[in-house]
Amino acid sequence: MSYKIAVVGATGNVGRAMLQILSDRRFPASEVVAIASKRSLGKEVSYGETGILKIKALEDYDFSDTDIALFSPGSAVSKIYAPIAAKAGCVVIDNTSHFRMEPDIALVIPEVNSAALKDYRKTNIIANPNCSTMQMLVALKPLHDAAKIKRIVVSSYQSVSGAGKSAMDELFDQTKAIFMNDRKDAQIFTKPIAFNVIPHIDSFIDNGSTKEEAKMVNETKKILDPNIEVIATCVRVPVFVGHSEAVVVEFENPISVDEAREILENSEGVAVYDELRDGGYATPIECVGEDAVFVSRLRADPTVKHGLAMWIVSDNLRKGAALNTVQIAEELITNHGLAPKKVN
């Protein structure tokens, strides 16, 4: 069986990564359609090593003969067009934040809670979690199963690609300007990002957190366990691709560093790179283009009864976004009976 797949937001960073991953993983697609807004109509994007797809306009696209649509066009666009696609019988896997906390819509990381997909036909929409939440929970789920997590304290160090291509351009332009003895004012970020860190991602909310920090709290509770307490500090850093996180976890039950390491080494989607030597840890440079979530600096937290600290790194455009959407589609086909509308 093969499927007609649409990638909505195909000209963006995540959309392009979706197209590459569909090709790399040899997804069973009879046809792949690249979709963006009318202003991109007729532009071309790459599909795999040699394929070229011409952009079709989202405003005019008929989803009735499309099996799966991978959406990453921005929340405002998904809000309008994802329900239209779903009503036409197309299964939407949405990478934006719009549907994540809707009670009837599954928020899914296949390695963590694939069982949440069982009722996907109720809405035909499945939400992809936030990139920073996703990489953290891929690493923490097997440890939660072993010793039950009570509390998470996380500081994220998030690359500019999480804010889109214009943010990557801003980092490049500001960095180049500094070496040219010039100045480029901040446009995308609230302060200059080159050679700087900014403890502010998304807008502020009443409790003093940002929306990005609230996403990590709320999504962890929805995906993993509503009883887990979470405090997050999310920081934008001058890195092009790859999010990093310093995570401290308190467990209800005893778990040693050696036990945790063995569990993680045998967990799907996790790569342990943890050597007690200079350079014996993962950084964003090593994770770019990789599918795994890397865990390093694994050690005991002596300030609580059952605590561990660790460093988690992942490619936010792959596992943090595009790869997870494709994995959800694969899971629907393999384990949840999704059949193509037309048998090819």
N, C-alpha and C positions, 0 to 999 in steps of 0.2 A: 504494500500500500504506500501511496505517496500523497503529499498534501500541498495545497496552495497556501503559501505563506506571504503575508504582507508585513513589511517593516515600515512603521510610521515614525517619521522623524529621521529618515534615512540619511540626511545630509549632516546631521550632528555627530559629535564624538561617539556617543553611545550607539546611535543608529548604524554608523559605519562599522563599529565593533560587532554589532549583531550580525551584519551581513558576512563579515569575515568568519565569525564563529560558526554560523550555519554551514558555510563552505568547509571549514576545517574539520568539523565533526560529521561531515557527510550526512546532514539532516535529510530525511527522506522527503524531499520537496520535488514535486512535479513542476512547480513554478514559484519563483520568488519575485515579488513586486516591491519596488522601492517607492515610497510615498513621502511627500513633504507638502508644504503649502504651495499655493499657486505661483508665488514669486520664484520658486525653484523648478517650475515646470520645464521639462526638456533638458535639464542638467543631467549629468551622468555621474554615477558612483560605481565603484568597483565591487564585484562579487567574486570572491576567491582570487585565484592567481590570474585568470585571463578574462573572466566574465565582466561585462559592462551592462549596467541597467540604467535605463532612462527614467527619470523621476516622473511619477504621475501625481496629479493634484489631489490632495486629501478632500478638498471641498466637493469634488465631482466623483469620487471613487465609490463604487458599489461593492459592498462587502458580502453580498449574498452568496457568491460562489467561492469565497475565501474561507479556509478552514481555521487558520490561526493568524492573529495579528499581534505583532510585537510592537508595543507603543512606547515611544520615548520622545514626544514632541513638546513637553512642558505641560504642567498641570492644567492650565486654562484650556488648552486644546483637548487634552484627554477628557476633561469634564464634559465637553460637548460631543466629541466624536466616538469615544469608547462605548457609550451606551447605544449609539446608532449602529456601530459594528456588532455589538452583542445582540441587539434586537434582530439583526439580519441573520443570526445564527452562527456568527463567527466568534470563536473563543478569543478574548482579548487578554493578553498578559501585559499589564501596564507598569512601566518603570517609574512613573511619576508618583508624587506623594498624595494625589487627590483621593484615591480609594482606600488607602492603607488601613485606616481606622474605622471603615464602614463595617458594622457587625456582621453583615451577611456576605462579605467578600473575604475570601481567604488571603492571608498574607503569608507567603510561602518561601522557605529556603529548602530545597529538596533534601539536603543532608540532615535537616533539623526536624521538619514537620510536614513531610509529604502527605501524611494522612489527612491534612486539612483540605486537600483537593477533592475529597470524596463527593462533595455537593456542589462542584463548580458549575454545573448546569443551571443552578437556581438563578444565577445572574449572568453567566457566561463571561464574567470578569474576574481575573485573578491579579492581585497586587504583588509587585516586587518590592521588597523592603528597601529602606535607606541603605546606602553603601556602607556606612560606618557600622550600622547595626548588624548588617549581614556578615561581614568578616568576623566580627566579634563572636557572634552566636555559632558560626561554624566551628570555632575552636572551643566554645564553652559548653555546647550541648552534650558532648560525650562526658565531660567532667560533671555536669549537672546530673546526668543519669547515674553516675558512680557515687556522688557524695552530696548532692542536693545543694544548690547555690542559695544563699540567703541574701547576699548583698554584693553589688558590683560598683566599684569606683573606677571610672574610665576617663582618660584624657586622650583625645584624638588629635592627630597632626595630619590635616587633610590637604591633599594636593589641589592646585588650582583647576585641574581638569574637571573636578566636581562641580565647578561653576560654569563650565562650558568653554567653547573655543575662544570666545572673546576674552575670558579670564586668562587663558594660556597666552594669548597675544599680549595682554597687559603685562604679564610677568616678563615676557621676552623683551618687549619695548622698554620697560623700565630698567631692566638689567643692562641692556645695550646702551641706554642713555647715560647711566652712571659712568660707564667706561669711556663715554664720549664727552664727559664733563657737561652733560646736559641734564634736563629735568623733565620727567613725564608725570603729570599729576594723575592721581587715582581716579578712575572712571567706574570700574566694576566694583572694586573693593572700597572700604571706608577710609583706608590709609594705604600708603605705598606698600606693595607686597614684596618687591625685590629687596633682598637682604633684610627681611623683616618677618615677624610673625604677628598675626592678628587674632586675638581671642574673641572672635565674633563671626559666626556663620549663620546666615538667615536673620530674621528680625527678632527683636526682643519681645518677651511676653511678661505678664504681670509679676510672676514670681522671681524675676531677675535672670532666668535662663533664656537661651535663644530657642527658636523653633527647632533647629538642628539637634540641640541637646534634648529637647522634649521628645523628638522622634526616637532617639536612642532609648529613652525611658519607656515610652508607651509601646513601641514596637517590641522591645524585649519582653514586656509583660504579655502582649498578645501572642507572640510566637512561642515563647519558652515557658513562662510561668508567671501568673498575675501576682504571686506573692513575693517575687524577687524585688528588693529595693535597689534602685539604680540612681547614681548621680554622675552626670557627664559634664565635661568641659571640652568644647570643640574649638579647635584652633586651625586657622588657615596658615599654611607654610609655603615658602617659595620652592615648591617641588612641582614638576609638571604632571607626573602621573604616579599614583601609588599612595594610599592612605596608611598611616601608622597609628598604633594605639598602645598606650601604657595602661594595662588593666590590672586591678587588684580585686581579688575575689575572696569572699568569706563564705565558707561552706557550713552546713549543719553537721556534717559527719567528717571524721578524720580522712584526710587524703595526703599522702606524702608526695614529694617532688618526683621520686622515682615512679610511683604509681601513676601520677598524672602524665609523666613523659611516656610511659608505656601505652597508656590509653590513647594519647594523642597520636603516637606513631602508628597506631592501628585504626585510626579514624579516617573515614572518607573525606576527601577534600582538604586534609590538613597535611602540611609538611613541617616537621620539626627540624629546625636548624639552630642548634643550641649547644655550642661548644665553649668551654671556659678558657677562651684565649682571645687575643686581639683579632677582631674581625669575625669572630665565631657567632655571628648573628645576622639576621636578614635586614636589609634596608630597602627602601622603595626601588632603587636601581635594579636590584636582583629580582624583584617581583614583577616588573613590567613584562607583559606578554605571557605571564604564567597563570595557570588556572587555580593553583592551590592558595590556601591561606597559610602563611608562614608563621610559626610560633618560635620565639626565641626568648632568651633571658628568663627562663623558667626557674623560679626560686620560691622559698617559703617566705611568708609574711609573718614575722614574729610578733606583730602588734595585736593579732587576734588569735583565737583558739585554733581555728582551722582555716588558715589563709594561704593563698598563693598569689604571686605576682608574675606577670609575663608581658612580653612585647609581641604584638600581632601586626603583621604587615600583609597587604594584598593589593593587587592591581584593581583600582576602583572602577575602571572602565570594563573590566572583564568580570571577575566574580562579583564585584560590587554593583554590577548593572547588567551588561549584555549577556554574559555567560549564564547567569542565574535565570534569565528569561528563557533562554534556549533550553536549559536543563528542565525547567518547569514544563515546557512543551514536550520534551522527550518523556518526562514522567507521565504526562497525560496520555500519551500514545502507548507507552509500555505497560502501565499499571492501572490506568483509569478508563480504558476502553474508548478513547477518542478515535473515531473512524472518519475518514475523509468523506466529504459530501459526494464526490465522484470517485469511483474506484478506477484507478489508473493502471 
